Every structure is written in structure tokens, then in C-alpha cells.
């Protein structure tokens, strides 16, 4: 290693690398990507082509990246030590969450000086970096996750069709006394009902955690695709009506529109009471108000700002949150 010529990573680059190494992804994907990026950008000599790195065995890849990262940390004046508690805890965590091969274990069995950089992590850092810092001294990691709302270690995964659910479901859960970040619930937006199936199939290849799948009412065919491969620890909820916007209480929608769009006309209030899909109504409301095109994500953010109490949580949303809460205890379809 002494013959290596290295360009040290900056503080910002080190934090970016460690952030990517501790995200919720299979360790093979994130470790290989980060280590290859480090070698590509910061190893001056010997220089490896991308094709060389792709063929490199994982132990060598780890050793080279580890050397560059630790060298960079030392160059910034952060003192390294032989305390590898964080490394061991990351190893244990990844193996408890994902099925990993012996080859991938070589990536996890590293001696990167995580502890040396914990002073770089502050209140503005991502939740996974705050969790990384916590790993250096915590006596009860799950207790600290709850106390500091760290989300990590992740205990269960929720897959939904769109960003509306990803934005609003965790917020509604708070008013039901079940905070996703405190309980280790990781929310994923698949980007459509067909993508939900693909994401579920992909996750169950190596994920050991319970998965809760939320589907719109029109996704019965997608539910049938999942059912043959549904694990006993997983659960599916098919909405009883339309899509997630249809579950929002009328009072909450009215309050949101009144606050965000100002002085809604009586006609528009009557429109909200029509027995048609909520999104169709909202598209018309935005149009008649002369606003820009209705966008689900923007509207979800508006709704989030206007949730005031548990009375804004409709009965089915409340049921969904309760089902997520017990999704690792029993499995069924609703």
C-alpha cells in the first residue's frame, strides 16, 4: 500500500462516501459503488480502468478503498484508532437485514476509521450519519433510535405506489402515536402499481425484514401477482376506495385548499362533495382557481402542512397505520 499515490478526499467527500455506505441498500450495491468511485477519483497510481475494477476481487477492492479513506481522514487531522466498534455494529446490522454472500462479507469486514470522523457529523447531517455517530457509544441502539428519531436501524419496510403516500403516511402516523423514524419504518415510493410488484420481488431476494405493501383499489391484478410469493412476515393492504387522495377527510382537504389557495368559492366547496375520484375534483379546483396544473406531490406537501390532529386521520388511514404497526406479527390481506 505504501507504493500507492493518492489524492485525499475532502471532508465533504468523506461525509458523502459514509452517507452512501450507510443508506438502506443492499451492502453489495452500495459498498462496491462507493469503493469503485473512491478508486476511480482518488487513486492516482496505479490507475485502474473501470473494467479492471469490475473484475477486481472484493477483498482487494476493499483494501484499496479502505487505505484511501483512512489516508484521507488522517490527512485532515482526524486521529485514527484501533476502536472498530462501529465497523462491527455495521457488519452485524447489515447481516441482520440482508442475506449476504461470503464474498460480500469481505466488503463489510473492513477497518475504515469511522470513529475518527464522528466529530464531522452534526445536527444538519442525514439520519443515517447521525445513526453512524450513535453507533460509537450507544448501549442500546434501538432505544436511541426511538429517542432521537433516527430511523436506523430499520426494522420494517413499507412500499407504496406513489409519493403522496410517502409524504403523508408518516405524518398521519405521528398523530396516531406511531412515528416511522422512531420505530424504524422505512418508506419506499415505487412510482406506480407495476413498479410495486417489481420492487417487492427485488427486495424479497435478500431482505430479511417484514414488508408492508400498500396498493390502490385498482391494483387487484398486481396483488394477485404478489400473492404467490408473499412471505409469511409480509402483508398487503388494498385500498377500499380509489387511491390515497380519496382517503383524505373532506374537512382536511377543504382546510388545505382554503389555506393554500385562499378564499375558495362556494361552487368549489360543492365540487369537493361530488362522488367522483378526488384527484379529478382537485384538478378542476386548481383549474378554476387559475392555479398551475395540479400535481400530486405538491398537493401532498400542502396537506402535510395542514394536518392538525388525529381527527384529520380518516378511518382507513388509521387502520393502515395499525396494520403497519403489527405487520411483523401477523400476515393477511385487507
C-alpha positions, -999 to +999 in steps of 0.1 A: +000+000+000+030+023+006+035+025-032+001+039-038-002+075-049-034+090-036-053+123-038-070+127-004-108+131-002-120+163+012-141+164+043-173+168+022-163+139+000-157+117+031-191+125+045-207+118+012-190+084+010-200+075+045-235+087+039-238+064+009-223+035+028-249+037+055-281+041+034-308+015+032-295-005+003-280-040-001-244-038+010-230-052-022-246-024-042-235+005-021-201-008-010-190-017-045-202+016-059-186+037-032-153+018-032-151+019-070-158+057-070-130+062-044-105+043-065-116+060-097-114+095-084-087+094-057-062+067-067-036+084-089-012+054-092-016+027-101-045+037-122-073+012-128-098+013-156-134+007-149-132-027-164-103-036-141-123-025-111-153-046-122-131-077-123-113-070-091-120-093-062-139-077-033-111-082-008-086-062-029-113-036-037-120-032+000-083-029+010-076-002-016-106+019-008-101+014+029-065+027+026-075+058+006-104+066+030-082+062+061-053+081+045-077+110+037-090+110+073-055+112+086-046+140+062-075+161+075-060+158+110-085+134+125-068+108+146-074+072+139-076+045+165-080+007+168-116+011+180-137-007+154-170-010+174-188+010+147-175-014+120-186-044+139-221-029+145-224-021+109-214-056+100-239-071+124-267-048+113-262-054+075-262-092+081-294-090+102-312-070+075-299-086+043-288-120+031-252-116+021-227-139+005-193-147+019-178-126-009-199-096+002-189-102+038-154-093+027-166-058+020-182-055+054-152-068+072-133-036+068-112-013+091-124+020+079-118+046+106-154+055+112-149+066+148-123+092+137-148+112+117-178+113+141-170+149+150-177+158+114-213+147+119-237+174+132-274+182+135-276+190+098-264+156+088-286+129+073-303+105+097-281+076+087-250+096+095-265+106+129-271+069+135-235+062+125-223+086+151-246+070+177-231+036+170-198+048+185-211+048+221-248+037+223-256+010+248-290+004+233-292+013+196-329+008+192-336+028+223-315+057+209-333+053+175-366+059+193-352+087+215-336+107+186-360+096+157-330+082+137-350+057+115-320+034+117-317+005+125-345-002+100-370-028+113-396-029+086-403-016+051-434+000+036-438+000-002-465+023-017-473+033-052-466+070-052-450+100-034-484+110-019-483+080+005-446+085+011-452+121+022-484+118+041-485+083+057-456+090+081-472+123+090-506+107+098-488+080+118-473+107+141-508+118+151-516+081+158-487+078+182-466+057+158-436+076+144-419+059+115-385+073+122-387+063+159-399+028+151-375+021+123-401+021+095-386+028+061-410+041+035-404+035-002-423+050-032-423+026-061-436+050-088-467+030-099-485-002-092-464-023-116-433-009-101-446-020-066-445-056-078-410-053-093-397-036-061-413-063-039-398-091-060-364-074-058-365-068-021-375-104-011-345-118-029-323-108+001-343-087+026-349-103+059-372-076+073-411-075+071-425-057+041-459-039+041-473-033+006-500-006+000-519-007-032-547+014-048-581-002-053-575-007-090-544-028-084-561-062-078-541-078-107-509-066-091-520-080-058-525-114-075-490-112-089-475-107-055-496-133-036-478-165-048-446-150-035-459-133-004-438-142+026-454-151+059-438-119+075-452-096+049-486-080+044-507-063+017-534-037+020-556-030-010-574+004-006-612+001-002-618+031-025-598+046-053-564+060-044-547+075-014-561+110-021-596+095-017-589+086+019-582+122+029-610+136+050-632+162+033-625+187+062-588+183+058-589+188+020-611+219+024-588+234+051-558+227+029-573+244-001-586+274+019-552+280+034-531+273+004-553+287-024-572+313-004-609+320-004-623+290-022-657+297-038-689+280-027-690+262-061-657+246-054-668+235-019-697+218-035-673+202-060-655+185-032-686+167-022-692+151-055-689+113-057-661+112-082-623+105-077-607+131-055-579+138-079-604+147-107-620+171-083-587+187-073-576+190-109-608+210-116-604+231-085-569+241-094-581+249-130-610+271-119-587+289-094-564+298-123-536+279-105-509+259-122-515+223-131-525+201-102-496+180-090-499+152-065-466+158-048-472+195-043-507+189-030-494+162-006-470+188+008-498+212+012-519+186+031-490+177+053-487+214+065-524+214+074-528+182+094-536+194+129-549+165+150-558+128+150-593+139+138-577+145+104-568+108+101-596+090+083-607+056+095-589+036+067-557+055+071-558+048+108-564+011+100-534+011+076-511+026+102-522+000+128-516-028+103-481-015+096-475-014+134-483-051+137-470-062+102-442-083+117-466-101+140-492-114+116-498-115+079-531-111+060-548-091+033-573-063+039 
